[in-house]
Amino acid sequence: MHSLPRRPPAAPAAPTAPTAPVTAMLPLLLLGALAAGGACRGGPATGEVGAPAPDYGAMTLAGDSVSLVDYRGDVVLLNVWATWCHPCRKEVPVLQALHERHAADGLRVVGVSVDAVGADDLVREFMRELGMTYGVLRDPGERVAGVFRFPGVPGTVLLDRAGTVRWRHLGPVSGSDPGLQEALREAL
């Protein structure tokens, strides 16, 4: 293996004083940084329990645009998944059972597939294979992950009829999860 010859380190640059325009802008820059930091910690629509659901919408497999606002008046169990995610595959029967058991009570189970662009046929096959009859949205850009602050899949939130987050979970949903069962009882 050959190595490149080492150069001697460069002498450090002499510190310079900020120019007048930069100095004048420092208070504004600091204020902007503080505001941005506060927004990152959570504003009124963070996807956190007790907060209003963030604005979110995506396309159905049929190409229709759907927004969470369209579901106001219903309880929504929004589940983020991908066809390549094994825990996602295992939770589908639980989600399907919740859909079948509570649809008449106003529960709308909505899946959000974050599979890549062009994977619609793969998503349809996944749905057919697992017997999914609840609605599915497509979000190949994974915007839902940023909006609801999910670092991975699966991730699930329960929204009440007013659109407030009542429960959230990272990882596969369990039908016996006491937090989910309590949140469902309260929301329905």
Secondary structure, 3 states (H helix, E strand, C coil): CCCCCCCCCCCCCCCCCCCHHHHHHHHHHHHHHHHHHHHHHCCCCCCCCCCECCCCEEEECCCCEEEHHHHCCCEEEEEEECCCCHHHHHHHHHHHHHHHHHHHHCEEEEEEECCCCCCHHHHHHHHHHHCCCCEEEECCCCHHHHHCCCCCCCEEEEECCCCEEEEEEECCCCCCCHHHHHHHHHHC
